[in-house]
Amino acid sequence: MNFTVLMSVYYQEEPRFLDESLQSIFDQTLPPTEVILIEDGPLTNELDKVVDSWCEKEKSLKVVKLDQNKGLGEALRIGMGYCSHAIIARMDSDDISCKDRFEKQIKFLQDNPEIDVVGSDIAEFNNDPAETIAVRRMPCEHGQISATAKVRCPMNHVSVMFRKEQAISAGSYVLITAGEDYYLWVRMIQAGAKFANIPESLVHVRVGSGMLGRRVGFKYLKGEIKLHTIFFKTGFLTLFEYLRNIMIRAVMRFLPGKLMSNFYSFLRNDRIQGFLADR
Protein backbone atom coordinates (compact mmCIF):
# COMPACT_ATOMS: atom_id res chain seq x y z
CA MET A 1 0.00 0.00 0.00
CA ASN A 2 1.62 3.24 -1.16
CA PHE A 3 1.42 6.23 1.17
CA THR A 4 2.63 9.81 1.55
CA VAL A 5 4.04 11.54 4.61
CA LEU A 6 2.89 15.17 4.84
CA MET A 7 4.76 17.66 7.01
CA SER A 8 5.30 21.40 7.24
CA VAL A 9 8.27 23.42 8.50
CA TYR A 10 8.73 27.14 9.13
CA TYR A 11 11.65 29.41 9.92
CA GLN A 12 11.50 29.14 13.74
CA GLU A 13 12.13 25.40 13.73
CA GLU A 14 15.41 24.08 15.13
CA PRO A 15 17.51 22.55 12.30
CA ARG A 16 18.63 19.62 14.47
CA PHE A 17 15.03 18.76 15.29
CA LEU A 18 14.05 18.77 11.62
CA ASP A 19 17.01 16.53 10.80
CA GLU A 20 16.04 14.04 13.53
CA SER A 21 12.42 14.08 12.40
CA LEU A 22 13.32 13.34 8.77
CA GLN A 23 15.74 10.64 9.91
CA SER A 24 12.91 8.90 11.76
CA ILE A 25 10.73 9.02 8.64
CA PHE A 26 13.26 7.44 6.31
CA ASP A 27 14.58 4.95 8.88
CA GLN A 28 11.30 3.00 9.00
CA THR A 29 10.67 -0.73 8.69
CA LEU A 30 8.14 0.37 6.05
CA PRO A 31 9.45 3.58 4.44
CA PRO A 32 6.98 6.01 2.83
CA THR A 33 6.50 6.05 -0.93
CA GLU A 34 6.87 9.82 -0.92
CA VAL A 35 7.36 12.65 1.57
CA ILE A 36 5.85 16.08 0.92
CA LEU A 37 7.62 18.80 2.91
CA ILE A 38 5.91 22.20 2.85
CA GLU A 39 8.23 25.13 3.53
CA ASP A 40 5.75 27.52 5.12
CA GLY A 41 7.52 30.70 4.07
CA PRO A 42 11.28 31.30 3.65
CA LEU A 43 13.52 29.29 5.99
CA THR A 44 16.85 30.07 7.63
CA ASN A 45 20.10 29.10 5.92
CA GLU A 46 20.61 26.36 8.51
CA LEU A 47 17.20 24.82 7.81
CA ASP A 48 17.79 25.07 4.06
CA LYS A 49 21.00 23.07 4.49
CA VAL A 50 19.13 20.29 6.31
CA VAL A 51 16.44 20.15 3.62
CA ASP A 52 19.00 20.18 0.78
CA SER A 53 20.98 17.41 2.43
CA TRP A 54 17.93 15.15 2.68
CA CYS A 55 16.84 15.94 -0.89
CA GLU A 56 20.20 14.65 -2.08
CA LYS A 57 19.88 11.45 -0.06
CA GLU A 58 16.19 10.66 -0.55
CA LYS A 59 14.58 10.99 -3.97
CA SER A 60 11.12 10.41 -2.46
CA LEU A 61 11.37 13.77 -0.64
CA LYS A 62 9.53 16.52 -2.52
CA VAL A 63 9.73 20.11 -1.28
CA VAL A 64 6.99 22.70 -1.83
CA LYS A 65 8.09 26.27 -1.12
CA LEU A 66 5.49 28.87 -0.10
CA ASP A 67 6.36 32.53 -0.66
CA GLN A 68 5.12 33.54 2.79
CA ASN A 69 4.09 31.97 6.07
CA LYS A 70 0.43 30.92 5.81
CA GLY A 71 -0.06 28.93 9.01
CA LEU A 72 -0.23 25.19 9.56
CA GLY A 73 -3.82 24.64 8.42
CA GLU A 74 -3.33 26.37 5.07
CA ALA A 75 0.12 24.81 4.55
CA LEU A 76 -1.34 21.32 5.06
CA ARG A 77 -4.32 22.07 2.79
CA ILE A 78 -1.91 23.09 0.04
CA GLY A 79 0.30 20.10 0.78
CA MET A 80 -2.54 17.62 0.38
CA GLY A 81 -2.84 18.77 -3.22
CA TYR A 82 0.70 17.47 -3.84
CA CYS A 83 0.15 14.07 -2.19
CA SER A 84 0.12 11.38 -4.87
CA HIS A 85 -1.29 8.51 -2.83
CA ALA A 86 -4.60 7.62 -1.22
CA ILE A 87 -3.09 7.25 2.26
CA ILE A 88 -1.47 10.21 4.06
CA ALA A 89 0.54 10.09 7.28
CA ARG A 90 1.06 13.28 9.27
CA MET A 91 4.33 14.19 10.87
CA ASP A 92 5.58 17.33 12.62
CA SER A 93 9.03 18.72 11.92
CA ASP A 94 10.30 18.35 15.50
CA ASP A 95 8.87 14.96 16.48
CA ILE A 96 10.26 11.44 16.06
CA SER A 97 8.33 8.47 14.71
CA CYS A 98 9.01 5.05 16.17
CA LYS A 99 10.78 2.74 13.74
CA ASP A 100 7.73 0.55 13.04
CA ARG A 101 5.06 3.28 13.16
CA PHE A 102 4.12 3.22 9.47
CA GLU A 103 4.26 -0.57 9.24
CA LYS A 104 1.79 -0.93 12.11
CA GLN A 105 -0.58 1.74 10.83
CA ILE A 106 -0.62 0.45 7.25
CA LYS A 107 -1.32 -3.07 8.52
CA PHE A 108 -4.13 -1.70 10.69
CA LEU A 109 -5.75 0.01 7.69
CA GLN A 110 -5.36 -3.12 5.59
CA ASP A 111 -6.94 -5.27 8.31
CA ASN A 112 -9.70 -2.71 8.98
CA PRO A 113 -10.79 -1.27 5.61
CA GLU A 114 -13.76 0.49 7.23
CA ILE A 115 -11.41 2.77 9.20
CA ASP A 116 -10.60 6.12 7.57
CA VAL A 117 -8.31 7.64 10.23
CA VAL A 118 -5.96 5.78 12.56
CA GLY A 119 -3.80 7.44 15.20
CA SER A 120 -1.98 6.32 18.31
CA ASP A 121 -0.85 7.36 21.76
CA ILE A 122 2.23 9.58 21.89
CA ALA A 123 5.19 9.68 24.29
CA GLU A 124 6.14 13.21 25.34
CA PHE A 125 9.75 14.17 26.09
CA ASN A 126 11.85 17.25 26.75
CA ASN A 127 15.36 16.56 25.41
CA ASP A 128 15.93 12.82 25.09
CA PRO A 129 13.20 10.78 23.31
CA ALA A 130 14.26 7.78 25.39
CA GLU A 131 13.17 9.63 28.54
CA THR A 132 9.37 9.81 28.40
CA ILE A 133 7.85 12.34 30.79
CA ALA A 134 4.20 11.61 29.93
CA VAL A 135 2.07 9.51 27.62
CA ARG A 136 -0.88 11.17 25.91
CA ARG A 137 -3.40 8.36 25.54
CA MET A 138 -6.42 8.49 23.27
CA PRO A 139 -9.63 6.42 23.08
CA CYS A 140 -9.36 3.46 20.71
CA GLU A 141 -12.83 2.69 19.32
CA HIS A 142 -14.83 4.94 17.00
CA GLY A 143 -17.71 5.38 19.47
CA GLN A 144 -15.32 6.46 22.22
CA ILE A 145 -13.50 8.78 19.83
CA SER A 146 -16.73 10.40 18.66
CA ALA A 147 -17.85 10.95 22.27
CA THR A 148 -14.45 12.35 23.30
CA ALA A 149 -14.59 14.79 20.36
CA LYS A 150 -17.46 16.52 22.16
CA VAL A 151 -15.00 17.40 24.95
CA ARG A 152 -11.58 17.72 23.33
CA CYS A 153 -9.61 16.68 20.25
CA PRO A 154 -9.76 12.85 20.18
CA MET A 155 -6.67 12.25 18.02
CA ASN A 156 -2.99 13.03 18.43
CA HIS A 157 -2.49 14.96 15.19
CA VAL A 158 1.17 14.02 14.74
CA SER A 159 0.30 10.32 14.94
CA VAL A 160 -2.48 10.08 12.36
CA MET A 161 -2.64 8.24 9.07
CA PHE A 162 -5.78 8.86 7.02
CA ARG A 163 -7.50 8.23 3.70
CA LYS A 164 -7.08 11.34 1.56
CA GLU A 165 -10.41 11.06 -0.22
CA GLN A 166 -12.42 11.13 3.02
CA ALA A 167 -10.47 14.12 4.34
CA ILE A 168 -10.93 16.11 1.14
CA SER A 169 -14.65 15.29 0.91
CA ALA A 170 -15.06 16.70 4.45
CA GLY A 171 -13.40 19.97 3.41
CA SER A 172 -9.71 19.23 4.07
CA TYR A 173 -7.67 21.38 6.45
CA VAL A 174 -8.65 25.02 6.88
CA LEU A 175 -6.80 27.89 8.50
CA ILE A 176 -8.14 28.46 12.01
CA THR A 177 -6.48 29.97 15.08
CA ALA A 178 -6.88 26.93 17.32
CA GLY A 179 -7.39 23.33 16.26
CA GLU A 180 -7.13 22.90 12.49
CA ASP A 181 -6.89 19.13 13.03
CA TYR A 182 -9.73 19.03 15.59
CA TYR A 183 -11.97 20.89 13.13
CA LEU A 184 -11.15 18.38 10.39
CA TRP A 185 -11.82 15.34 12.58
CA VAL A 186 -15.22 16.67 13.68
CA ARG A 187 -16.26 17.37 10.09
CA MET A 188 -15.13 13.89 9.08
CA ILE A 189 -17.08 12.34 11.97
CA GLN A 190 -20.16 14.29 10.88
CA ALA A 191 -19.63 13.03 7.33
CA GLY A 192 -19.58 9.41 8.51
CA ALA A 193 -15.84 8.68 8.55
CA LYS A 194 -14.65 5.99 10.99
CA PHE A 195 -11.79 6.53 13.43
CA ALA A 196 -9.49 4.37 15.55
CA ASN A 197 -6.40 4.71 17.71
CA ILE A 198 -3.71 2.09 18.27
CA PRO A 199 -3.14 1.86 22.06
CA GLU A 200 0.63 2.34 22.04
CA SER A 201 2.97 5.28 21.56
CA LEU A 202 4.12 5.37 17.94
CA VAL A 203 5.50 8.92 18.00
CA HIS A 204 7.86 10.68 20.42
CA VAL A 205 6.69 14.29 20.78
CA ARG A 206 8.92 17.14 21.90
CA VAL A 207 7.22 19.34 24.50
CA GLY A 208 8.84 21.74 26.98
CA SER A 209 7.80 25.15 28.27
CA GLY A 210 7.04 26.56 24.82
CA MET A 211 4.08 24.30 24.12
CA LEU A 212 1.91 25.47 27.01
CA GLY A 213 3.10 29.02 26.50
CA ARG A 214 1.43 29.05 23.08
CA ARG A 215 -1.88 27.96 24.59
CA VAL A 216 -2.54 30.77 27.00
CA GLY A 217 -4.21 34.16 26.79
CA PHE A 218 -7.26 35.67 25.16
CA LYS A 219 -6.11 35.21 21.54
CA TYR A 220 -5.93 31.42 21.87
CA LEU A 221 -9.21 31.35 23.82
CA LYS A 222 -10.88 33.46 21.13
CA GLY A 223 -9.87 30.87 18.54
CA GLU A 224 -11.28 28.06 20.68
CA ILE A 225 -14.56 29.91 21.19
CA LYS A 226 -14.83 30.37 17.43
CA LEU A 227 -14.20 26.66 16.83
CA HIS A 228 -16.68 25.43 19.42
CA THR A 229 -19.26 27.93 18.20
CA ILE A 230 -18.97 26.28 14.79
CA PHE A 231 -19.42 22.88 16.43
CA PHE A 232 -22.57 24.16 18.14
CA LYS A 233 -24.04 25.81 15.04
CA THR A 234 -23.51 22.67 12.96
CA GLY A 235 -25.27 20.55 15.57
CA PHE A 236 -22.23 18.60 16.77
CA LEU A 237 -22.54 20.09 20.28
CA THR A 238 -25.64 20.70 22.35
CA LEU A 239 -26.01 24.06 24.10
CA PHE A 240 -24.94 22.48 27.39
CA GLU A 241 -21.87 20.86 25.81
CA TYR A 242 -20.94 24.13 24.14
CA LEU A 243 -21.17 26.18 27.34
CA ARG A 244 -19.34 23.50 29.33
CA ASN A 245 -16.44 23.45 26.86
CA ILE A 246 -16.13 27.23 26.78
CA MET A 247 -16.12 27.43 30.59
CA ILE A 248 -13.37 24.80 30.90
CA ARG A 249 -11.21 26.54 28.33
CA ALA A 250 -11.80 30.01 29.76
CA VAL A 251 -10.38 28.78 33.06
CA MET A 252 -7.44 26.94 31.47
CA ARG A 253 -6.17 29.75 29.25
CA PHE A 254 -5.48 32.11 32.16
CA LEU A 255 -3.94 29.66 34.61
CA PRO A 256 -0.24 29.92 35.54
CA GLY A 257 1.96 27.42 33.71
CA LYS A 258 2.26 24.81 36.46
CA LEU A 259 -1.45 24.87 37.27
CA MET A 260 -2.31 24.58 33.56
CA SER A 261 -0.03 21.55 33.24
CA ASN A 262 -1.75 19.91 36.20
CA PHE A 263 -5.18 20.78 34.78
CA TYR A 264 -4.24 19.19 31.44
CA SER A 265 -3.22 16.02 33.27
CA PHE A 266 -6.51 16.04 35.19
CA LEU A 267 -8.60 16.39 32.03
CA ARG A 268 -6.68 13.60 30.29
CA ASN A 269 -7.64 11.15 33.01
CA ASP A 270 -9.74 8.37 31.46
CA ARG A 271 -12.45 8.61 34.13
CA ILE A 272 -12.78 12.38 33.73
CA GLN A 273 -13.01 12.03 29.95
CA GLY A 274 -15.72 9.40 30.30
CA PHE A 275 -17.66 11.51 32.79
CA LEU A 276 -17.60 14.62 30.60
CA ALA A 277 -18.48 12.70 27.44
CA ASP A 278 -21.53 11.20 29.16
CA ARG A 279 -22.96 14.51 30.35
C-alpha positions as CSV (number, residue, x, y, z in Angstrom):
1,M,0.0,0.0,0.0
2,N,1.6,3.2,-1.2
3,F,1.4,6.2,1.2
4,T,2.6,9.8,1.5
5,V,4.0,11.5,4.6
6,L,2.9,15.2,4.8
7,M,4.8,17.7,7.0
8,S,5.3,21.4,7.2
9,V,8.3,23.4,8.5
10,Y,8.7,27.1,9.1
11,Y,11.7,29.4,9.9
12,Q,11.5,29.1,13.7
13,E,12.1,25.4,13.7
14,E,15.4,24.1,15.1
15,P,17.5,22.6,12.3
16,R,18.6,19.6,14.5
17,F,15.0,18.8,15.3
18,L,14.1,18.8,11.6
19,D,17.0,16.5,10.8
20,E,16.0,14.0,13.5
21,S,12.4,14.1,12.4
22,L,13.3,13.3,8.8
23,Q,15.7,10.6,9.9
24,S,12.9,8.9,11.8
25,I,10.7,9.0,8.6
26,F,13.3,7.4,6.3
27,D,14.6,4.9,8.9
28,Q,11.3,3.0,9.0
29,T,10.7,-0.7,8.7
30,L,8.1,0.4,6.0
31,P,9.4,3.6,4.4
32,P,7.0,6.0,2.8
33,T,6.5,6.0,-0.9
34,E,6.9,9.8,-0.9
35,V,7.4,12.7,1.6
36,I,5.9,16.1,0.9
37,L,7.6,18.8,2.9
38,I,5.9,22.2,2.9
39,E,8.2,25.1,3.5
40,D,5.7,27.5,5.1
41,G,7.5,30.7,4.1
42,P,11.3,31.3,3.7
43,L,13.5,29.3,6.0
44,T,16.9,30.1,7.6
45,N,20.1,29.1,5.9
46,E,20.6,26.4,8.5
47,L,17.2,24.8,7.8
48,D,17.8,25.1,4.1
49,K,21.0,23.1,4.5
50,V,19.1,20.3,6.3
51,V,16.4,20.2,3.6
52,D,19.0,20.2,0.8
53,S,21.0,17.4,2.4
54,W,17.9,15.1,2.7
55,C,16.8,15.9,-0.9
56,E,20.2,14.7,-2.1
57,K,19.9,11.5,-0.1
58,E,16.2,10.7,-0.5
59,K,14.6,11.0,-4.0
60,S,11.1,10.4,-2.5
61,L,11.4,13.8,-0.6
62,K,9.5,16.5,-2.5
63,V,9.7,20.1,-1.3
64,V,7.0,22.7,-1.8
65,K,8.1,26.3,-1.1
66,L,5.5,28.9,-0.1
67,D,6.4,32.5,-0.7
68,Q,5.1,33.5,2.8
69,N,4.1,32.0,6.1
70,K,0.4,30.9,5.8
71,G,-0.1,28.9,9.0
72,L,-0.2,25.2,9.6
73,G,-3.8,24.6,8.4
74,E,-3.3,26.4,5.1
75,A,0.1,24.8,4.5
76,L,-1.3,21.3,5.1
77,R,-4.3,22.1,2.8
78,I,-1.9,23.1,0.0
79,G,0.3,20.1,0.8
80,M,-2.5,17.6,0.4
81,G,-2.8,18.8,-3.2
82,Y,0.7,17.5,-3.8
83,C,0.1,14.1,-2.2
84,S,0.1,11.4,-4.9
85,H,-1.3,8.5,-2.8
86,A,-4.6,7.6,-1.2
87,I,-3.1,7.3,2.3
88,I,-1.5,10.2,4.1
89,A,0.5,10.1,7.3
90,R,1.1,13.3,9.3
91,M,4.3,14.2,10.9
92,D,5.6,17.3,12.6
93,S,9.0,18.7,11.9
94,D,10.3,18.4,15.5
95,D,8.9,15.0,16.5
96,I,10.3,11.4,16.1
97,S,8.3,8.5,14.7
98,C,9.0,5.0,16.2
99,K,10.8,2.7,13.7
100,D,7.7,0.6,13.0
101,R,5.1,3.3,13.2
102,F,4.1,3.2,9.5
103,E,4.3,-0.6,9.2
104,K,1.8,-0.9,12.1
105,Q,-0.6,1.7,10.8
106,I,-0.6,0.5,7.3
107,K,-1.3,-3.1,8.5
108,F,-4.1,-1.7,10.7
109,L,-5.8,0.0,7.7
110,Q,-5.4,-3.1,5.6
111,D,-6.9,-5.3,8.3
112,N,-9.7,-2.7,9.0
113,P,-10.8,-1.3,5.6
114,E,-13.8,0.5,7.2
115,I,-11.4,2.8,9.2
116,D,-10.6,6.1,7.6
117,V,-8.3,7.6,10.2
118,V,-6.0,5.8,12.6
119,G,-3.8,7.4,15.2
120,S,-2.0,6.3,18.3
121,D,-0.9,7.4,21.8
122,I,2.2,9.6,21.9
123,A,5.2,9.7,24.3
124,E,6.1,13.2,25.3
125,F,9.7,14.2,26.1
126,N,11.9,17.3,26.8
127,N,15.4,16.6,25.4
128,D,15.9,12.8,25.1
129,P,13.2,10.8,23.3
130,A,14.3,7.8,25.4
131,E,13.2,9.6,28.5
132,T,9.4,9.8,28.4
133,I,7.9,12.3,30.8
134,A,4.2,11.6,29.9
135,V,2.1,9.5,27.6
136,R,-0.9,11.2,25.9
137,R,-3.4,8.4,25.5
138,M,-6.4,8.5,23.3
139,P,-9.6,6.4,23.1
140,C,-9.4,3.5,20.7
141,E,-12.8,2.7,19.3
142,H,-14.8,4.9,17.0
143,G,-17.7,5.4,19.5
144,Q,-15.3,6.5,22.2
145,I,-13.5,8.8,19.8
146,S,-16.7,10.4,18.7
147,A,-17.8,10.9,22.3
148,T,-14.5,12.4,23.3
149,A,-14.6,14.8,20.4
150,K,-17.5,16.5,22.2
151,V,-15.0,17.4,24.9
152,R,-11.6,17.7,23.3
153,C,-9.6,16.7,20.3
154,P,-9.8,12.8,20.2
155,M,-6.7,12.3,18.0
156,N,-3.0,13.0,18.4
157,H,-2.5,15.0,15.2
158,V,1.2,14.0,14.7
159,S,0.3,10.3,14.9
160,V,-2.5,10.1,12.4
161,M,-2.6,8.2,9.1
162,F,-5.8,8.9,7.0
163,R,-7.5,8.2,3.7
164,K,-7.1,11.3,1.6
165,E,-10.4,11.1,-0.2
166,Q,-12.4,11.1,3.0
167,A,-10.5,14.1,4.3
168,I,-10.9,16.1,1.1
169,S,-14.6,15.3,0.9
170,A,-15.1,16.7,4.5
171,G,-13.4,20.0,3.4
172,S,-9.7,19.2,4.1
173,Y,-7.7,21.4,6.5
174,V,-8.6,25.0,6.9
175,L,-6.8,27.9,8.5
176,I,-8.1,28.5,12.0
177,T,-6.5,30.0,15.1
178,A,-6.9,26.9,17.3
179,G,-7.4,23.3,16.3
180,E,-7.1,22.9,12.5
181,D,-6.9,19.1,13.0
182,Y,-9.7,19.0,15.6
183,Y,-12.0,20.9,13.1
184,L,-11.1,18.4,10.4
185,W,-11.8,15.3,12.6
186,V,-15.2,16.7,13.7
187,R,-16.3,17.4,10.1
188,M,-15.1,13.9,9.1
189,I,-17.1,12.3,12.0
190,Q,-20.2,14.3,10.9
191,A,-19.6,13.0,7.3
192,G,-19.6,9.4,8.5
193,A,-15.8,8.7,8.6
194,K,-14.6,6.0,11.0
195,F,-11.8,6.5,13.4
196,A,-9.5,4.4,15.6
197,N,-6.4,4.7,17.7
198,I,-3.7,2.1,18.3
199,P,-3.1,1.9,22.1
200,E,0.6,2.3,22.0
201,S,3.0,5.3,21.6
202,L,4.1,5.4,17.9
203,V,5.5,8.9,18.0
204,H,7.9,10.7,20.4
205,V,6.7,14.3,20.8
206,R,8.9,17.1,21.9
207,V,7.2,19.3,24.5
208,G,8.8,21.7,27.0
209,S,7.8,25.2,28.3
210,G,7.0,26.6,24.8
211,M,4.1,24.3,24.1
212,L,1.9,25.5,27.0
213,G,3.1,29.0,26.5
214,R,1.4,29.0,23.1
215,R,-1.9,28.0,24.6
216,V,-2.5,30.8,27.0
217,G,-4.2,34.2,26.8
218,F,-7.3,35.7,25.2
219,K,-6.1,35.2,21.5
220,Y,-5.9,31.4,21.9
221,L,-9.2,31.3,23.8
222,K,-10.9,33.5,21.1
223,G,-9.9,30.9,18.5
224,E,-11.3,28.1,20.7
225,I,-14.6,29.9,21.2
226,K,-14.8,30.4,17.4
227,L,-14.2,26.7,16.8
228,H,-16.7,25.4,19.4
229,T,-19.3,27.9,18.2
230,I,-19.0,26.3,14.8
231,F,-19.4,22.9,16.4
232,F,-22.6,24.2,18.1
233,K,-24.0,25.8,15.0
234,T,-23.5,22.7,13.0
235,G,-25.3,20.5,15.6
236,F,-22.2,18.6,16.8
237,L,-22.5,20.1,20.3
238,T,-25.6,20.7,22.4
239,L,-26.0,24.1,24.1
240,F,-24.9,22.5,27.4
241,E,-21.9,20.9,25.8
242,Y,-20.9,24.1,24.1
243,L,-21.2,26.2,27.3
244,R,-19.3,23.5,29.3
245,N,-16.4,23.4,26.9
246,I,-16.1,27.2,26.8
247,M,-16.1,27.4,30.6
248,I,-13.4,24.8,30.9
249,R,-11.2,26.5,28.3
250,A,-11.8,30.0,29.8
251,V,-10.4,28.8,33.1
252,M,-7.4,26.9,31.5
253,R,-6.2,29.7,29.2
254,F,-5.5,32.1,32.2
255,L,-3.9,29.7,34.6
256,P,-0.2,29.9,35.5
257,G,2.0,27.4,33.7
258,K,2.3,24.8,36.5
259,L,-1.4,24.9,37.3
260,M,-2.3,24.6,33.6
261,S,0.0,21.6,33.2
262,N,-1.7,19.9,36.2
263,F,-5.2,20.8,34.8
264,Y,-4.2,19.2,31.4
265,S,-3.2,16.0,33.3
266,F,-6.5,16.0,35.2
267,L,-8.6,16.4,32.0
268,R,-6.7,13.6,30.3
269,N,-7.6,11.1,33.0
270,D,-9.7,8.4,31.5
271,R,-12.5,8.6,34.1
272,I,-12.8,12.4,33.7
273,Q,-13.0,12.0,29.9
274,G,-15.7,9.4,30.3
275,F,-17.7,11.5,32.8
276,L,-17.6,14.6,30.6
277,A,-18.5,12.7,27.4
278,D,-21.5,11.2,29.2
279,R,-23.0,14.5,30.3
